[in-house]
């Protein structure tokens, strides 16, 4: 058994080393019999944030079905999916497998910033485009003055989202002070908190309390008691739905009834189940789109999604998964090839592609310049509040 275990470890190491050395040939990646272009999806289909990955996958599958009705210059897209189990190490393993074994032309995913960051080095070394639909941490694409030229996103970034939340708190809700609660194990949460605090304080607001937790915590009464003692007018809570739901429920039980706001990490139907519809009253999120938007492109998507998934309402993760498939398909069409380098160049040149969540325009840092929406929860339902342009 020991010999078998050591052999398995050795094989895993050799596969990872080969991928990091760039052993994959970009001239043949993604091609299959000249008729199919393989696209990888490295998503959180199980584990702590499975709701995100499952929604993205649903949007991807719908879009690819639509794209394949006409094809791309006679070729079809073939989706190869890997479940990273909401774990960064598994996300790395997924990138290795998709590139070295499945020979994909590009990878879509992951849903979270941390699990996307876990793939960046693999994508860069192997010159394989990596597109995150929803990873908002700014360092995914650009860090310390260096561009990750094979890495892209379909969503806006944390500094924009945090600034939108801060401006809404100070200008629309007219609060003067706030508390911040972060998930200290999450790049996403820390990024939003940092940009919120900077913008809120620059507009004259004061942060009176800062508390932290880590993913999988379930009892938040101690940090919430500390926050209540500071008597904030507003709470900024940039986290993921599993912990956020419990925090909101416990905050309301302690008598913290001030507005609570977060980001797109709240956007899961499971949030209502965890927090309770009543507890979510007077809460807000920044998000990428609203299914209630009257834009014909949005309503066409909602109708198609509900037709495929039995009247299920598409959340922002589904919309961004759908948009990412079209973002990539448009680049493949303009590239005239499934060659990863040509796809990378075409992705970089995207300027004004109309999709469900807005118009995609890739800037010099490979980020999207697009609008955000603010949604309010009323009795467990999301309602459109306002739209904020970049």
C-alpha positions as CSV (number, residue, x, y, z in Angstrom):
1,X,0.0,0.0,0.0
2,X,2.9,2.4,0.8
3,X,4.5,1.8,-2.6
4,X,1.2,2.4,-4.4
5,X,0.6,5.6,-2.4
6,X,4.1,6.9,-3.2
7,X,3.7,6.0,-6.8
8,X,0.4,8.0,-6.9
9,X,2.0,11.0,-5.3
10,X,4.9,10.8,-7.8
11,X,2.6,10.6,-10.8
12,X,0.6,13.6,-9.5
13,X,3.8,15.6,-9.0
14,X,5.1,14.7,-12.5
15,X,1.7,15.8,-14.1
16,X,1.8,19.1,-12.3
17,X,5.4,19.7,-13.2
18,X,4.7,18.9,-16.8
19,X,1.9,21.4,-16.9
20,X,3.8,24.1,-15.1
21,X,6.6,23.6,-17.6
22,X,4.2,24.4,-20.4
23,X,4.2,20.9,-21.9
24,X,0.8,21.4,-23.5
25,X,1.0,22.4,-27.2
26,X,-1.2,25.4,-27.9
27,X,-1.4,24.5,-31.6
28,X,-3.6,21.4,-30.9
29,X,-5.3,22.4,-27.7
30,X,-9.1,22.4,-27.8
31,X,-9.3,20.8,-31.2
32,X,-11.0,17.5,-31.8
33,X,-11.3,16.0,-35.2
34,X,-11.4,19.5,-36.6
35,X,-15.1,19.7,-35.7
36,X,-15.2,20.4,-31.9
37,X,-13.5,23.0,-29.7
38,X,-13.1,21.8,-26.1
39,X,-13.9,24.4,-23.4
40,X,-13.1,23.6,-19.8
41,X,-15.3,24.6,-16.8
42,X,-13.5,24.5,-13.4
43,X,-16.4,25.2,-11.0
44,X,-17.6,24.8,-7.5
45,X,-20.3,22.1,-8.1
46,X,-20.1,20.8,-4.5
47,X,-18.8,22.1,-1.2
48,X,-19.3,25.3,0.6
49,X,-20.3,27.6,-2.3
50,X,-21.8,25.0,-4.6
51,X,-24.7,27.3,-5.4
52,X,-22.4,29.6,-7.3
53,X,-20.8,26.9,-9.5
54,X,-24.1,25.2,-10.2
55,X,-25.7,28.5,-11.4
56,X,-22.7,29.3,-13.6
57,X,-22.9,25.8,-15.1
58,X,-26.6,26.2,-15.9
59,X,-25.9,29.5,-17.6
60,X,-23.0,28.0,-19.6
61,X,-25.0,25.0,-20.7
62,X,-27.9,27.1,-21.9
63,X,-25.5,29.4,-23.9
64,X,-23.6,26.6,-25.4
65,X,-26.8,24.9,-26.6
66,X,-27.7,28.2,-28.3
67,X,-24.3,28.7,-29.8
68,X,-24.1,25.2,-31.1
69,X,-27.3,25.5,-33.0
70,X,-25.4,27.5,-35.6
71,X,-21.9,26.6,-34.6
72,X,-18.8,28.7,-35.0
73,X,-17.4,28.4,-38.5
74,X,-18.7,24.9,-38.7
75,X,-17.4,23.9,-35.3
76,X,-19.2,23.1,-32.1
77,X,-18.2,23.9,-28.5
78,X,-17.8,20.9,-26.2
79,X,-17.9,21.6,-22.5
80,X,-15.6,19.6,-20.2
81,X,-16.5,20.1,-16.6
82,X,-14.4,19.7,-13.4
83,X,-15.8,20.0,-9.9
84,X,-13.3,21.8,-7.7
85,X,-15.4,21.1,-4.6
86,X,-15.1,24.8,-3.5
87,X,-11.5,24.2,-2.7
88,X,-8.4,26.0,-4.0
89,X,-6.2,23.0,-4.2
90,X,-8.8,21.1,-6.2
91,X,-9.2,24.2,-8.5
92,X,-5.4,23.9,-9.2
93,X,-5.8,20.2,-9.9
94,X,-8.7,20.9,-12.2
95,X,-6.7,23.4,-14.2
96,X,-3.9,20.8,-14.6
97,X,-6.3,18.1,-15.7
98,X,-8.2,20.3,-18.1
99,X,-5.0,21.5,-19.8
100,X,-2.8,18.4,-19.8
101,X,-5.4,15.6,-20.2
102,X,-8.5,17.2,-21.8
103,X,-6.5,19.6,-24.0
104,X,-9.0,22.4,-23.7
105,X,-8.7,25.7,-25.6
106,X,-9.7,27.8,-22.6
107,X,-11.0,27.4,-19.1
108,X,-14.1,29.1,-17.6
109,X,-14.1,29.4,-13.8
110,X,-13.8,29.5,-11.0
111,X,-16.7,31.2,-9.3
112,X,-14.8,32.6,-6.4
113,X,-11.7,34.8,-6.4
114,X,-9.6,32.4,-4.3
115,X,-10.3,29.4,-6.5
116,X,-9.6,31.5,-9.6
117,X,-6.3,32.7,-8.2
118,X,-5.3,29.1,-7.7
119,X,-5.4,28.5,-11.5
120,X,-3.6,31.7,-12.7
121,X,-0.1,30.3,-12.7
122,X,-1.1,27.2,-14.5
123,X,-3.0,29.2,-17.2
124,X,-0.1,31.6,-17.6
125,X,2.6,29.0,-17.9
126,X,0.6,27.0,-20.4
127,X,-0.7,30.0,-22.4
128,X,-4.3,28.9,-22.0
129,X,-7.0,31.6,-21.6
130,X,-8.7,31.5,-18.2
131,X,-12.0,33.5,-17.8
132,X,-13.6,33.8,-14.4
133,X,-17.3,34.8,-14.7
134,X,-17.5,36.1,-11.1
135,X,-14.1,36.4,-9.6
136,X,-13.9,40.0,-8.6
137,X,-10.6,40.3,-6.8
138,X,-8.5,42.8,-8.8
139,X,-5.2,40.8,-8.5
140,X,-6.6,37.9,-10.6
141,X,-5.7,39.8,-13.8
142,X,-3.2,42.4,-12.7
143,X,-0.9,42.3,-9.7
144,X,2.1,44.4,-8.7
145,X,2.3,46.1,-12.1
146,X,2.2,42.8,-14.0
147,X,-0.6,41.8,-16.3
148,X,-1.7,38.2,-16.4
149,X,-2.2,38.3,-20.1
150,X,-4.0,35.0,-20.5
151,X,-6.5,35.8,-17.7
152,X,-9.8,37.6,-18.1
153,X,-13.1,38.2,-16.3
154,X,-16.7,38.8,-17.3
155,X,-17.6,40.7,-14.1
156,X,-16.6,44.0,-12.6
157,X,-13.9,44.2,-9.9
158,X,-14.0,44.6,-6.1
159,X,-12.8,48.2,-5.9
160,X,-15.7,49.3,-8.1
161,X,-18.2,47.1,-6.2
162,X,-16.9,48.4,-2.8
163,X,-17.1,52.0,-4.0
164,X,-20.7,51.6,-5.2
165,X,-21.7,50.2,-1.8
166,X,-19.9,53.0,0.1
167,X,-21.5,55.7,-2.1
168,X,-25.0,54.1,-1.6
169,X,-24.5,54.0,2.2
170,X,-23.4,57.6,2.5
171,X,-25.4,59.2,-0.3
172,X,-28.6,57.2,-0.5
173,X,-29.0,55.8,3.0
174,X,-27.2,58.9,4.4
175,X,-25.4,57.0,7.2
176,X,-22.5,58.6,8.9
177,X,-20.8,55.6,10.5
178,X,-20.6,51.9,9.8
179,X,-19.3,48.5,11.0
180,X,-17.5,46.0,8.8
181,X,-17.6,42.3,9.2
182,X,-15.2,40.3,6.9
183,X,-14.3,36.7,6.2
184,X,-10.6,36.8,6.9
185,X,-10.0,33.6,4.9
186,X,-11.5,35.1,1.7
187,X,-9.6,37.3,-0.8
188,X,-13.1,38.4,-2.1
189,X,-14.3,39.5,1.3
190,X,-11.1,41.4,2.2
191,X,-11.0,43.1,-1.2
192,X,-14.5,44.4,-0.9
193,X,-14.0,45.5,2.7
194,X,-10.9,47.4,1.8
195,X,-12.4,49.3,-1.1
196,X,-15.6,50.0,0.9
197,X,-13.7,51.5,3.9
198,X,-11.5,53.6,1.7
199,X,-14.4,55.1,-0.2
200,X,-16.7,55.5,2.8
201,X,-14.0,57.3,4.9
202,X,-13.1,59.5,1.9
203,X,-16.7,60.7,1.7
204,X,-16.7,61.6,5.5
205,X,-18.0,58.4,7.0
206,X,-16.4,56.7,10.0
207,X,-15.9,53.0,10.5
208,X,-16.7,52.4,14.2
209,X,-16.1,48.6,14.4
210,X,-14.3,45.9,12.4
211,X,-14.8,42.3,13.2
212,X,-13.7,39.1,11.4
213,X,-14.7,35.4,11.1
214,X,-13.5,32.5,8.9
215,X,-15.4,30.3,6.5
216,X,-17.4,27.5,8.2
217,X,-17.9,29.4,11.4
218,X,-21.5,29.1,12.7
219,X,-21.7,31.1,15.9
220,X,-21.2,34.8,15.4
221,X,-22.8,36.1,18.6
222,X,-19.5,37.3,20.1
223,X,-18.5,39.5,17.2
224,X,-22.1,40.8,16.8
225,X,-22.3,41.7,20.5
226,X,-19.1,43.8,20.0
227,X,-20.6,45.5,17.0
228,X,-23.9,46.2,18.8
229,X,-22.0,47.9,21.6
230,X,-20.6,50.4,19.0
231,X,-24.1,51.3,17.8
232,X,-23.3,51.6,14.1
233,X,-25.9,53.0,11.6
234,X,-25.0,50.5,9.0
235,X,-23.2,47.2,8.6
236,X,-21.1,46.2,5.6
237,X,-20.9,42.4,5.3
238,X,-19.0,41.2,2.2
239,X,-19.1,37.5,2.4
240,X,-20.5,34.3,1.0
241,X,-24.1,33.2,1.5
242,X,-23.6,30.3,4.0
243,X,-22.0,32.5,6.7
244,X,-23.8,35.7,5.7
245,X,-27.2,34.0,6.2
246,X,-26.3,33.0,9.7
247,X,-24.8,36.3,10.6
248,X,-27.9,38.3,9.5
249,X,-30.2,35.9,11.3
250,X,-28.1,36.2,14.5
251,X,-27.7,39.9,14.2
252,X,-31.5,40.5,13.9
253,X,-32.0,38.2,16.9
254,X,-29.6,40.4,18.9
255,X,-31.6,43.5,18.0
256,X,-29.3,44.8,15.3
257,X,-31.9,46.2,12.9
258,X,-29.8,48.7,10.9
259,X,-29.3,48.3,7.2
260,X,-26.9,45.5,6.2
261,X,-25.2,45.4,2.8
262,X,-23.0,43.0,0.9
263,X,-21.8,42.1,-2.5
264,X,-22.6,39.5,-5.2
265,X,-21.5,36.8,-2.8
266,X,-24.9,37.0,-1.2
267,X,-26.6,36.1,-4.4
268,X,-28.0,32.5,-3.8
269,X,-31.5,31.3,-3.2
270,X,-30.1,29.4,-0.2
271,X,-29.5,32.7,1.5
272,X,-33.2,33.2,2.2
273,X,-33.4,29.6,3.6
274,X,-30.6,30.3,6.0
275,X,-31.4,33.8,7.1
276,X,-35.2,33.8,6.9
277,X,-37.1,36.2,4.7
278,X,-38.0,38.6,7.6
279,X,-34.4,38.9,8.7
280,X,-33.4,40.0,5.2
281,X,-35.6,43.0,5.2
282,X,-33.6,46.2,5.1
283,X,-30.6,44.5,3.4
284,X,-29.0,45.4,0.1
285,X,-26.4,44.0,-2.3
286,X,-24.4,45.2,-5.2
287,X,-24.8,42.8,-8.2
288,X,-24.2,42.4,-11.9
289,X,-27.7,42.3,-13.2
290,X,-31.4,42.1,-12.2
291,X,-33.8,39.6,-13.6
292,X,-36.4,42.4,-13.2
293,X,-34.5,44.6,-15.7
294,X,-36.8,45.5,-18.6
295,X,-34.0,45.3,-21.1
296,X,-35.2,42.9,-23.9
297,X,-31.8,41.1,-23.8
298,X,-32.3,40.4,-20.1
299,X,-35.9,39.3,-20.5
300,X,-35.1,37.0,-23.4
301,X,-32.4,35.4,-21.3
302,X,-34.8,34.9,-18.3
303,X,-37.4,33.4,-20.6
304,X,-34.9,31.0,-22.2
305,X,-33.5,30.0,-18.8
306,X,-36.9,29.3,-17.3
307,X,-37.8,27.3,-20.3
308,X,-34.8,25.1,-19.8
309,X,-34.8,24.9,-16.0
310,X,-38.5,24.6,-15.3
311,X,-39.3,28.2,-14.3
312,X,-36.3,28.6,-12.1
313,X,-35.3,32.3,-11.8
314,X,-31.7,32.9,-13.0
315,X,-29.4,34.6,-10.5
316,X,-26.4,36.8,-11.4
317,X,-24.1,33.7,-11.4
318,X,-26.2,32.1,-14.1
319,X,-26.3,35.3,-16.1
320,X,-22.5,35.7,-15.9
321,X,-22.0,32.0,-16.8
322,X,-24.2,32.6,-19.9
323,X,-22.4,35.8,-20.8
324,X,-19.0,34.2,-20.4
325,X,-19.9,31.5,-22.9
326,X,-20.8,34.2,-25.4
327,X,-17.7,36.3,-24.5
328,X,-15.5,33.3,-25.4
329,X,-17.5,32.2,-28.4
330,X,-17.3,35.7,-29.9
331,X,-13.5,35.6,-29.4
332,X,-13.2,32.2,-31.0
333,X,-15.2,33.4,-34.0
334,X,-13.1,36.5,-34.4
335,X,-9.9,34.5,-33.9
336,X,-11.1,32.1,-36.6
337,X,-9.5,29.3,-34.6
338,X,-9.5,27.2,-31.5
339,X,-5.8,28.2,-30.9
340,X,-5.4,29.5,-27.4
341,X,-3.0,32.3,-28.4
342,X,-5.4,33.6,-31.1
343,X,-8.3,33.4,-28.7
344,X,-6.4,35.3,-26.0
345,X,-5.7,38.1,-28.5
346,X,-9.4,38.2,-29.6
347,X,-10.6,38.3,-25.9
348,X,-8.3,41.2,-25.3
349,X,-9.7,43.1,-28.2
350,X,-13.4,42.8,-27.1
351,X,-15.0,46.2,-27.1
352,X,-18.8,46.6,-26.8
353,X,-20.1,43.1,-26.9
354,X,-23.7,43.2,-25.8
355,X,-24.6,40.5,-23.3
356,X,-27.1,40.1,-20.5
357,X,-25.1,41.8,-17.8
358,X,-24.3,44.8,-20.0
359,X,-21.7,45.6,-22.7
360,X,-18.3,43.9,-22.4
361,X,-15.3,46.1,-22.9
362,X,-11.9,44.7,-21.8
363,X,-9.6,47.4,-20.5
364,X,-5.8,47.4,-20.3
365,X,-5.8,45.3,-17.0
366,X,-8.2,42.7,-18.6
367,X,-11.1,44.0,-16.4
368,X,-14.6,44.8,-17.6
369,X,-15.9,48.4,-17.6
370,X,-19.6,47.9,-16.9
371,X,-22.5,49.0,-14.7
372,X,-23.6,47.5,-11.3
373,X,-27.1,47.3,-9.9
374,X,-28.2,47.6,-6.3
375,X,-30.9,45.1,-5.2
376,X,-32.9,45.3,-2.0
377,X,-34.4,42.3,-0.2
378,X,-38.1,42.5,0.7
379,X,-39.7,39.5,2.4
380,X,-37.0,37.3,0.8
381,X,-37.4,38.7,-2.7
382,X,-34.8,40.7,-4.6
383,X,-36.1,44.0,-5.9
384,X,-34.3,46.4,-8.2
385,X,-33.2,49.6,-6.4
386,X,-30.9,51.5,-8.7
387,X,-28.3,51.1,-11.5
388,X,-24.8,52.6,-11.2
389,X,-22.6,53.2,-14.2
390,X,-18.8,53.0,-14.0
